[in-house]
């Protein structure tokens, strides 16, 4: 069986030249004074960001950042794969991103984990960044199967730990559910994305009732991306893949609203940071394929059956600006061996990027307890 092959991240110069030309031709809409982000996009801010992206942003920084680490490809899947020093025998750690993210989310976690003796694997999900798009869109179960094959058949690991947020949390939970012999430990942030428990052995607590009501309100008012990206991802993607200004408007709204920034996105993401994420989607032409996981999962959603639990040792990190925050008792209904629950005083949905030290220390403490 063919093993992973070394890979160098390289962005096509012609694609970047075309990007700058498209940015210069953006047909900006007029926005009444004082609206700001009220209707989803602050045009004044986006114009400034896109001007930076066109004239000042160095696309080479994304290449350099990823190429600091060892990159590989196996069966169309790209992964950063950094190994600890010889003799280290701690669990390898698989870090799984979500949307609108990518492997660059974990740039603050890789070195500390390797220094602590862990091999670190950070893939681009199928259809994201530098991984090929699957022939048919994959749901959570399909993503889980692909990553389990990468870890076992591709990289040769029999046992490993998984950490993830957003899609990474639910994909990691599915991996642990399907193969607890391989997944030795599961650490998640954004536990609110986990599947609902298949049965309620005990009555709902007051905190759980409040959480369910909050989650329903959020889905109606703030979860609009779930509806459109599940129902018509390819319709949305035509505009996002053709207009970098449109891509910036759709993604930056998420980076701002879902992070712990109090409405000022640059408290968490600098303009260069934002352009890194935008360029990752634009230069790899993966916005359409990245959206399709929503449609695939909506059509075949993972639900826990009565009596089913994710049984591996688990930990959850609770950040205050997370989109929806279930209480510990609800999370424990899904993660049946929930051994660690840590509440933080800062950080949001993009915890690995926003607060890498907090998340990394919590992950290492959990692994050390096993």
NORLINBEL-V658822 format. One record per residue. N is the residue number from 1. RES is the residue in one letter. PSI is psi in degrees with one decimal (NA if undefined). Layout:
n=N res=RES psi=PSI
n=N res=RES psi=PSI
This chain:
n=1 res=X psi=131.8
n=2 res=X psi=132.1
n=3 res=X psi=180.0
n=4 res=X psi=147.5
n=5 res=X psi=141.8
n=6 res=X psi=146.6
n=7 res=X psi=138.2
n=8 res=X psi=127.1
n=9 res=X psi=123.3
n=10 res=X psi=123.0
n=11 res=X psi=137.5
n=12 res=X psi=120.8
n=13 res=X psi=-36.1
n=14 res=X psi=-35.3
n=15 res=X psi=-40.6
n=16 res=X psi=-36.9
n=17 res=X psi=-43.0
n=18 res=X psi=-37.9
n=19 res=X psi=-48.4
n=20 res=X psi=-37.6
n=21 res=X psi=-40.4
n=22 res=X psi=-40.3
n=23 res=X psi=-40.6
n=24 res=X psi=-24.4
n=25 res=X psi=9.5
n=26 res=X psi=131.6
n=27 res=X psi=89.0
n=28 res=X psi=140.5
n=29 res=X psi=155.2
n=30 res=X psi=137.7
n=31 res=X psi=129.8
n=32 res=X psi=150.8
n=33 res=X psi=141.7
n=34 res=X psi=-2.2
n=35 res=X psi=-38.3
n=36 res=X psi=-127.7
n=37 res=X psi=8.1
n=38 res=X psi=-35.0
n=39 res=X psi=20.8
n=40 res=X psi=-17.4
n=41 res=X psi=130.1
n=42 res=X psi=104.0
n=43 res=X psi=-34.9
n=44 res=X psi=-44.0
n=45 res=X psi=-44.1
n=46 res=X psi=-36.3
n=47 res=X psi=-41.3
n=48 res=X psi=-41.6
n=49 res=X psi=-44.8
n=50 res=X psi=-32.0
n=51 res=X psi=-40.2
n=52 res=X psi=-43.6
n=53 res=X psi=-39.4
n=54 res=X psi=-43.5
n=55 res=X psi=-27.1
n=56 res=X psi=-27.8
n=57 res=X psi=135.1
n=58 res=X psi=103.4
n=59 res=X psi=-22.0
n=60 res=X psi=-19.3
n=61 res=X psi=-32.5
n=62 res=X psi=-44.3
n=63 res=X psi=-48.4
n=64 res=X psi=-39.6
n=65 res=X psi=-46.1
n=66 res=X psi=-35.4
n=67 res=X psi=-3.9
n=68 res=X psi=-24.2
n=69 res=X psi=167.1
n=70 res=X psi=122.3
n=71 res=X psi=144.8
n=72 res=X psi=162.6
n=73 res=X psi=138.7
n=74 res=X psi=121.1
n=75 res=X psi=43.6
n=76 res=X psi=0.8
n=77 res=X psi=124.9
n=78 res=X psi=142.1
n=79 res=X psi=142.2
n=80 res=X psi=132.7
n=81 res=X psi=98.5
n=82 res=X psi=128.6
n=83 res=X psi=143.4
n=84 res=X psi=171.2
n=85 res=X psi=152.6
n=86 res=X psi=137.4
n=87 res=X psi=-16.2
n=88 res=X psi=132.7
n=89 res=X psi=22.5
n=90 res=X psi=162.1
n=91 res=X psi=133.0
n=92 res=X psi=151.9
n=93 res=X psi=122.6
n=94 res=X psi=123.2
n=95 res=X psi=123.2
n=96 res=X psi=125.5
n=97 res=X psi=177.6
n=98 res=X psi=-152.9
n=99 res=X psi=138.2
n=100 res=X psi=79.8
n=101 res=X psi=-159.6
n=102 res=X psi=-178.3
n=103 res=X psi=-22.3
n=104 res=X psi=-14.7
n=105 res=X psi=-29.6
n=106 res=X psi=16.9
n=107 res=X psi=-22.0
n=108 res=X psi=-4.7
n=109 res=X psi=-27.9
n=110 res=X psi=-54.4
n=111 res=X psi=-44.9
n=112 res=X psi=-37.5
n=113 res=X psi=-42.0
n=114 res=X psi=-41.8
n=115 res=X psi=-28.9
n=116 res=X psi=1.4
n=117 res=X psi=12.9
n=118 res=X psi=133.6
n=119 res=X psi=144.1
n=120 res=X psi=130.3
n=121 res=X psi=122.0
n=122 res=X psi=91.5
n=123 res=X psi=156.7
n=124 res=X psi=124.4
n=125 res=X psi=150.6
n=126 res=X psi=127.9
n=127 res=X psi=-0.4
n=128 res=X psi=145.8
n=129 res=X psi=-117.9
n=130 res=X psi=11.6
n=131 res=X psi=147.1
n=132 res=X psi=151.4
n=133 res=X psi=135.1
n=134 res=X psi=157.1
n=135 res=X psi=-36.0
n=136 res=X psi=142.5
n=137 res=X psi=139.8
n=138 res=X psi=137.8
n=139 res=X psi=-169.5
n=140 res=X psi=-42.2
n=141 res=X psi=-41.5
n=142 res=X psi=-40.2
n=143 res=X psi=-41.8
n=144 res=X psi=-46.7
n=145 res=X psi=-41.7
n=146 res=X psi=-44.9
n=147 res=X psi=-32.4
n=148 res=X psi=-37.4
n=149 res=X psi=-41.2
n=150 res=X psi=-48.7
n=151 res=X psi=-39.3
n=152 res=X psi=-67.5
n=153 res=X psi=-37.1
n=154 res=X psi=-50.7
n=155 res=X psi=-10.6
n=156 res=X psi=22.6
n=157 res=X psi=134.2
n=158 res=X psi=-29.6
n=159 res=X psi=141.2
n=160 res=X psi=165.1
n=161 res=X psi=155.3
n=162 res=X psi=136.4
n=163 res=X psi=139.6
n=164 res=X psi=159.6
n=165 res=X psi=163.0
n=166 res=X psi=-133.5
n=167 res=X psi=-32.0
n=168 res=X psi=-32.8
n=169 res=X psi=-46.3
n=170 res=X psi=-34.3
n=171 res=X psi=-43.0
n=172 res=X psi=-40.5
n=173 res=X psi=-39.2
n=174 res=X psi=-41.3
n=175 res=X psi=-44.1
n=176 res=X psi=-38.2
n=177 res=X psi=-42.5
n=178 res=X psi=-32.0
n=179 res=X psi=69.9
n=180 res=X psi=-15.9
n=181 res=X psi=-29.8
n=182 res=X psi=-43.4
n=183 res=X psi=104.0
n=184 res=X psi=-22.8
n=185 res=X psi=148.1
n=186 res=X psi=126.6
n=187 res=X psi=125.2
n=188 res=X psi=146.1
n=189 res=X psi=166.3
n=190 res=X psi=53.4
n=191 res=X psi=-12.5
n=192 res=X psi=-14.2
n=193 res=X psi=-7.3
n=194 res=X psi=154.7
n=195 res=X psi=152.2
n=196 res=X psi=147.4
n=197 res=X psi=146.6
n=198 res=X psi=-19.6
n=199 res=X psi=159.8
n=200 res=X psi=98.3
n=201 res=X psi=-31.0
n=202 res=X psi=155.1
n=203 res=X psi=151.5
n=204 res=X psi=135.6
n=205 res=X psi=169.8
n=206 res=X psi=-40.0
n=207 res=X psi=-37.9
n=208 res=X psi=-39.1
n=209 res=X psi=-40.8
n=210 res=X psi=-40.4
n=211 res=X psi=-43.4
n=212 res=X psi=-42.2
n=213 res=X psi=-43.2
n=214 res=X psi=-42.5
n=215 res=X psi=-39.7
n=216 res=X psi=-41.2
n=217 res=X psi=-41.7
n=218 res=X psi=-42.2
n=219 res=X psi=-33.9
n=220 res=X psi=-37.0
n=221 res=X psi=-37.0
n=222 res=X psi=-8.9
n=223 res=X psi=30.2
n=224 res=X psi=-28.9
n=225 res=X psi=-33.2
n=226 res=X psi=-41.5
n=227 res=X psi=-51.0
n=228 res=X psi=-38.1
n=229 res=X psi=-23.3
n=230 res=X psi=-38.5
n=231 res=X psi=-38.6
n=232 res=X psi=57.3
n=233 res=X psi=-38.9
n=234 res=X psi=-28.3
n=235 res=X psi=-44.9
n=236 res=X psi=-39.1
n=237 res=X psi=-27.3
n=238 res=X psi=-47.8
n=239 res=X psi=-42.2
n=240 res=X psi=-34.2
n=241 res=X psi=-14.2
n=242 res=X psi=-24.9
n=243 res=X psi=111.3
n=244 res=X psi=-30.4
n=245 res=X psi=-40.4
n=246 res=X psi=-40.7
n=247 res=X psi=-44.3
n=248 res=X psi=-42.6
n=249 res=X psi=-43.3
n=250 res=X psi=-42.0
n=251 res=X psi=-42.2
n=252 res=X psi=-31.6
n=253 res=X psi=-37.4
n=254 res=X psi=-44.8
n=255 res=X psi=-35.1
n=256 res=X psi=-49.7
n=257 res=X psi=-27.3
n=258 res=X psi=-5.5
n=259 res=X psi=167.8
n=260 res=X psi=72.8
n=261 res=X psi=-0.8
n=262 res=X psi=37.2
n=263 res=X psi=-9.1
n=264 res=X psi=96.0
n=265 res=X psi=-29.4
n=266 res=X psi=0.9
n=267 res=X psi=-22.2
n=268 res=X psi=-34.9
n=269 res=X psi=118.9
n=270 res=X psi=168.9
n=271 res=X psi=-40.4
n=272 res=X psi=-38.5
n=273 res=X psi=-48.4
n=274 res=X psi=-41.3
n=275 res=X psi=-30.1
n=276 res=X psi=-50.5
n=277 res=X psi=-44.3
n=278 res=X psi=-42.5
n=279 res=X psi=-35.2
n=280 res=X psi=-43.2
n=281 res=X psi=-39.5
n=282 res=X psi=-51.2
n=283 res=X psi=-26.5
n=284 res=X psi=-5.2
n=285 res=X psi=50.3
n=286 res=X psi=11.5
n=287 res=X psi=-40.6
n=288 res=X psi=-49.8
n=289 res=X psi=-28.3
n=290 res=X psi=-30.6
n=291 res=X psi=-22.5
n=292 res=X psi=-17.2
n=293 res=X psi=-31.3
n=294 res=X psi=-44.8
n=295 res=X psi=-41.0
n=296 res=X psi=-42.2
n=297 res=X psi=-35.2
n=298 res=X psi=-32.4
n=299 res=X psi=-22.7
n=300 res=X psi=76.2
n=301 res=X psi=141.0
n=302 res=X psi=120.7
n=303 res=X psi=137.3
n=304 res=X psi=133.2
n=305 res=X psi=161.8
n=306 res=X psi=130.9
n=307 res=X psi=-11.0
n=308 res=X psi=141.5
n=309 res=X psi=158.8
n=310 res=X psi=115.7
n=311 res=X psi=-5.8
n=312 res=X psi=158.8
n=313 res=X psi=130.5
n=314 res=X psi=156.8
n=315 res=X psi=149.4
n=316 res=X psi=135.7
n=317 res=X psi=122.7
n=318 res=X psi=110.9
n=319 res=X psi=140.7
n=320 res=X psi=-27.8
n=321 res=X psi=17.5
n=322 res=X psi=153.4
n=323 res=X psi=-58.0
n=324 res=X psi=135.5
n=325 res=X psi=99.3
n=326 res=X psi=152.4
n=327 res=X psi=165.8
n=328 res=X psi=-41.6
n=329 res=X psi=-33.0
n=330 res=X psi=-45.9
n=331 res=X psi=-36.6
n=332 res=X psi=-20.0
n=333 res=X psi=-24.3
n=334 res=X psi=-48.4
n=335 res=X psi=94.8
n=336 res=X psi=-17.8
n=337 res=X psi=54.9
n=338 res=X psi=107.8
n=339 res=X psi=-16.5
n=340 res=X psi=133.5
n=341 res=X psi=115.6
n=342 res=X psi=125.0
n=343 res=X psi=131.3
n=344 res=X psi=162.8
n=345 res=X psi=2.5
n=346 res=X psi=158.2
n=347 res=X psi=153.5
n=348 res=X psi=-148.3
n=349 res=X psi=-33.3
n=350 res=X psi=54.4
n=351 res=X psi=-40.1
n=352 res=X psi=-32.2
n=353 res=X psi=-41.4
n=354 res=X psi=-44.6
n=355 res=X psi=65.0
n=356 res=X psi=-33.3
n=357 res=X psi=-45.3
n=358 res=X psi=-48.6
n=359 res=X psi=-43.1
n=360 res=X psi=-42.1
n=361 res=X psi=-39.1
n=362 res=X psi=-41.1
n=363 res=X psi=-45.8
n=364 res=X psi=-37.7
n=365 res=X psi=-41.6
n=366 res=X psi=-47.0
n=367 res=X psi=-35.0
n=368 res=X psi=-25.7
n=369 res=X psi=-19.3
n=370 res=X psi=NA
